[in-house]
Amino acid sequence: MRKKIICLELICLTLLLLCYSVQKIQREDVETSASKKEYIKWVDCKVSSEALDCAYAYDVDTYGQKVHLNWIELIAYAAAKNGGEFPKSAVKDIRSAAEQLINKETTMKKLTKKLEYYPYFLEVYHAVLDGYVGEYEMEKTHEKKYGLKAYAPIAKGFPYSDYDDFGVSRSYGYKREHLGHDMMGQIGTPIICVLSGTVEALGWNQYGGWRIGIRSRDHKKYYYYAHLRQNYPYAKGLKVGDEVTAGEVIGYMGHTGYSTKENVNNIQTVHLHFGMQLIFDESQKDGNTEIWINPYAIVRFLHQHQAEAAKVGDTKEWRNVNPIRDMDME
């Protein structure tokens, strides 16, 4: 009898060890799968402002119609058809596709069936442009609208000059590429929140001076506003963790930076450095795997939607005259 009991105990122990081994293998498989998950690791965003204008117009014009065109799908279609490039013919491609879709001669699924990289470009341009177009409400009048709810980074009526300077050389600290877009203007020019989101960074950076980092609601975009004004860089009360709405005044143009010492003007030209980072996986937020895209065409496109700002009494503060309620922030 004693031998039988010992034998049963050994069998039970063996079964327990077997179950443990199976569970361990399953956990390791899940962990390995998670560590090897696929996500986009590089983007070369070459969309043109003309293509954005064209696709956006079709989206707005067909809103509420039987066939409502999605501007991001049209952009992704043009990108896939032209190998990621946006020559002048890309606008013709968008128009041709749009008219066929409106007339119900085809569907986007049929149009893109033979375009191998359409899914890739669709994911890329959703990451770039999601949240730019949609429903919103004017705070003062409660009028509901559909259209652009993203804003240009500089307030209406404030002059600035710019050119496509993405990728040019920088030498302070170490030799590197310029991963943003510079907009030259006047000290104190109100800087506008481009897209609704959450303040993730606020404070001094030796390269960017006084700067603000805002993450979009979908967590795919990180906007970087740098070289803000000495002594009074930010909108009053702005702090990390705040939710900000597109169109809000978040700071003021200056030329701080290029110093380990805070609040120093070591940048020769007064300007806003505006950067746009894409994040498909949190590992890309900081470090050697960051994805910064050229925002020049996007800034040109957004110029049609500038926030009008007014000075608040005798203070240094400015406020958006016509704030919006972003439905996606509700």
C-alpha positions in Angstrom: 0.0 0.0 0.0 2.8 2.4 0.9 4.5 1.8 -2.5 1.2 2.6 -4.3 0.8 5.9 -2.4 4.4 6.9 -3.2 3.8 6.0 -6.8 0.7 8.1 -7.0 2.5 11.0 -5.4 5.2 10.7 -8.0 2.7 10.7 -10.8 0.9 13.8 -9.3 4.3 15.6 -8.9 5.2 14.7 -12.5 1.8 16.1 -13.8 2.3 19.3 -11.8 5.8 19.8 -13.2 4.5 19.1 -16.7 1.7 21.7 -16.3 4.2 24.3 -15.0 6.5 23.6 -17.9 3.6 24.1 -20.4 2.5 27.3 -18.7 6.1 28.6 -18.7 6.5 27.9 -22.4 3.2 29.6 -23.2 4.3 32.7 -21.2 7.6 32.8 -23.0 5.9 32.5 -26.3 3.6 35.4 -25.5 6.5 37.5 -24.2 8.6 36.7 -27.3 5.6 37.5 -29.6 5.1 40.9 -27.8 8.8 41.7 -28.0 8.8 41.0 -31.7 5.5 42.8 -32.6 5.5 44.5 -35.9 5.3 48.3 -36.1 6.4 51.0 -38.6 10.0 51.9 -37.8 10.7 54.6 -40.4 8.6 57.1 -42.4 9.6 59.5 -45.2 6.6 61.8 -45.3 6.7 63.5 -48.7 3.1 64.7 -49.0 2.7 68.0 -50.7 0.5 70.9 -49.5 -1.3 70.8 -52.9 -2.3 67.2 -52.4 -3.5 68.0 -48.9 -5.6 70.9 -50.2 -7.1 68.7 -52.9 -8.0 65.7 -50.7 -9.3 68.0 -47.9 -11.6 69.8 -50.3 -13.2 66.6 -51.4 -13.7 65.4 -47.8 -15.4 68.6 -46.8 -17.5 68.9 -50.0 -18.9 65.4 -49.6 -19.6 65.6 -45.9 -23.2 64.6 -45.3 -23.6 63.2 -48.8 -24.3 59.6 -49.8 -20.6 59.1 -50.5 -18.4 60.9 -48.0 -14.8 60.7 -49.1 -12.1 60.3 -46.5 -9.2 62.6 -47.3 -6.6 60.4 -45.6 -7.6 57.5 -47.8 -7.2 59.7 -50.9 -3.7 60.8 -49.7 -2.7 57.2 -49.0 -3.9 56.2 -52.4 -1.8 58.9 -54.2 1.2 57.9 -52.1 0.8 54.2 -52.9 0.3 54.9 -56.6 3.5 57.1 -56.8 5.8 55.0 -54.6 5.6 57.4 -51.7 6.4 60.5 -53.8 4.0 63.4 -54.5 4.7 64.7 -58.0 2.3 67.2 -59.6 0.4 64.3 -61.1 -0.5 63.1 -57.6 -3.2 65.8 -57.4 -4.7 64.5 -60.7 -4.6 61.0 -59.2 -6.6 62.2 -56.2 -9.2 64.0 -58.4 -9.6 61.0 -60.7 -10.1 58.6 -57.7 -12.5 61.0 -56.0 -14.7 61.5 -59.0 -14.9 57.7 -59.6 -15.8 57.2 -56.0 -18.4 60.0 -56.0 -20.0 58.6 -59.2 -20.0 55.1 -57.6 -17.9 53.7 -60.5 -15.6 52.0 -58.1 -14.7 51.6 -54.4 -11.5 52.3 -52.5 -11.1 48.6 -52.1 -11.1 48.0 -55.8 -8.9 51.1 -56.5 -6.2 49.9 -54.1 -6.5 46.2 -54.8 -3.2 46.0 -56.8 -1.4 48.7 -54.8 0.8 46.5 -52.5 1.9 49.3 -50.2 -1.5 51.0 -49.8 -2.0 49.5 -46.2 1.4 50.9 -45.2 0.7 54.4 -46.5 -2.8 54.3 -45.0 -1.4 53.6 -41.5 1.3 56.2 -42.0 -1.0 59.0 -43.1 -3.6 58.1 -40.4 -0.8 58.6 -37.9 0.2 61.9 -39.5 -3.3 63.4 -40.1 -5.8 61.8 -37.7 -7.6 64.5 -35.7 -7.0 67.3 -38.2 -10.5 67.1 -39.8 -13.8 66.5 -38.1 -16.7 67.9 -36.2 -16.3 70.8 -33.7 -18.3 73.5 -32.1 -17.6 77.2 -31.7 -17.5 77.9 -28.0 -19.1 81.4 -28.2 -22.0 80.7 -30.6 -22.3 76.9 -30.1 -22.4 76.6 -33.9 -21.4 73.1 -35.0 -19.1 72.8 -37.9 -17.2 70.2 -39.9 -13.7 70.8 -41.3 -10.2 71.7 -40.2 -9.9 71.7 -36.4 -6.1 71.8 -36.5 -4.4 75.2 -36.6 -1.3 76.8 -38.0 1.4 77.2 -35.2 1.5 81.0 -35.5 -1.4 83.3 -34.7 -3.2 85.2 -37.5 -1.8 88.6 -38.4 1.7 88.0 -37.1 4.3 88.1 -39.9 6.8 85.3 -40.4 9.0 83.9 -43.0 10.1 80.3 -43.7 11.5 77.8 -46.2 11.9 74.1 -46.3 14.9 73.6 -44.0 14.3 70.1 -42.7 17.5 68.0 -42.6 20.0 70.9 -42.9 23.1 70.7 -40.7 23.3 71.8 -37.1 26.5 72.0 -35.1 25.7 73.1 -31.5 26.6 70.3 -29.1 27.3 67.8 -31.9 26.8 67.6 -35.6 23.2 66.7 -36.4 20.3 67.2 -38.8 17.7 69.8 -38.2 14.6 67.7 -37.4 11.9 70.4 -37.6 10.7 73.5 -39.4 11.9 77.1 -38.5 9.4 80.0 -38.7 11.2 83.4 -38.3 9.2 86.2 -36.7 9.0 88.7 -33.9 9.6 88.3 -30.2 6.3 87.7 -28.4 4.4 86.3 -31.4 1.7 84.0 -29.9 2.4 80.4 -30.6 -0.7 78.2 -31.2 -1.5 74.6 -30.3 -1.7 72.8 -33.6 -3.7 69.8 -32.5 -5.6 69.0 -29.2 -3.6 66.9 -26.8 -1.7 66.7 -23.5 1.3 68.7 -22.4 4.1 66.1 -21.9 7.1 68.4 -21.7 7.6 71.9 -20.4 10.8 73.6 -19.4 14.4 74.2 -20.4 16.3 72.2 -22.9 19.9 73.3 -23.8 19.1 72.8 -27.6 15.6 74.0 -27.7 15.7 76.6 -24.9 12.2 77.1 -23.3 10.1 74.5 -25.1 6.7 72.7 -25.0 6.0 69.1 -26.0 2.4 68.1 -26.7 1.2 64.6 -27.4 -1.9 64.1 -29.5 -5.0 62.3 -28.2 -4.2 59.2 -30.3 -0.6 59.2 -28.9 0.8 58.9 -32.4 2.0 62.5 -32.8 4.3 64.6 -30.6 4.5 68.3 -31.4 7.6 70.2 -30.3 7.6 74.0 -30.0 11.1 75.4 -29.1 13.1 78.6 -28.6 10.3 80.4 -26.8 10.6 83.9 -25.3 13.0 84.7 -22.5 11.4 85.4 -19.1 7.9 84.8 -20.3 7.8 81.7 -22.6 4.5 80.1 -21.8 0.8 80.9 -21.5 0.0 81.7 -17.9 -0.7 78.6 -15.8 0.4 76.0 -18.5 1.8 72.9 -16.9 2.7 69.3 -17.6 -0.4 67.1 -17.7 -2.7 69.9 -19.0 -5.1 69.0 -21.8 -4.9 71.7 -24.4 -7.3 72.4 -27.3 -6.3 73.2 -30.9 -6.2 76.9 -31.4 -5.2 77.8 -27.8 -2.2 80.2 -27.3 0.4 78.0 -25.5 3.5 80.2 -25.6 5.4 83.1 -27.2 8.2 83.2 -29.9 11.7 84.0 -28.8 15.3 82.9 -29.4 16.3 81.0 -26.2 18.5 77.9 -26.3 22.0 76.6 -27.1 23.0 76.9 -23.5 23.2 74.6 -20.4 22.2 77.7 -18.4 18.5 78.4 -18.3 16.8 81.5 -19.8 19.6 82.4 -22.1 19.2 83.9 -25.6 22.0 82.2 -27.6 20.0 81.7 -30.8 20.8 84.6 -33.2 17.5 84.6 -35.1 14.1 85.0 -33.4 12.0 82.0 -34.6 9.8 79.1 -33.7 11.2 75.7 -34.2 8.2 73.4 -34.9 8.8 69.7 -34.9 6.6 66.7 -35.5 7.4 63.2 -34.3 5.5 60.0 -35.1 5.2 57.3 -32.5 4.0 53.8 -33.6 5.5 52.2 -30.5 6.5 53.8 -27.2 10.0 52.6 -27.6 10.3 55.2 -30.4 9.5 58.2 -28.1 13.1 58.8 -27.1 16.4 57.6 -28.2 17.9 56.4 -31.5 14.6 55.1 -33.0 12.7 58.4 -33.0 10.8 59.3 -36.2 10.7 63.0 -37.0 9.0 64.0 -40.3 9.3 67.1 -42.4 6.3 69.3 -41.4 6.8 72.0 -44.0 3.9 70.9 -46.3 1.6 70.5 -43.3 2.4 74.0 -42.1 1.7 75.4 -45.5 -1.6 73.5 -45.6 -2.6 74.8 -42.1 -1.9 78.4 -43.1 -5.5 78.6 -44.2 -6.6 78.0 -40.6 -4.9 80.5 -38.3 -6.2 81.3 -34.9 -7.0 85.0 -34.2 -5.5 86.1 -30.9 -6.2 89.2 -28.8 -4.1 90.7 -26.0 -5.5 90.3 -22.5 -5.6 93.8 -21.0 -2.2 95.2 -20.0 -0.7 91.8 -19.5 1.7 89.9 -21.7 -1.0 87.3 -22.3 -2.8 86.6 -25.6 -6.0 84.5 -26.0 -7.7 82.9 -29.0 -10.7 85.1 -30.0 -12.8 82.2 -31.3 -12.0 79.1 -29.3 -13.5 75.7 -30.3 -14.8 72.7 -28.5 -13.1 69.7 -30.0 -15.6 66.8 -30.0 -12.7 64.3 -29.8 -11.7 65.9 -26.4 -15.0 65.2 -24.8 
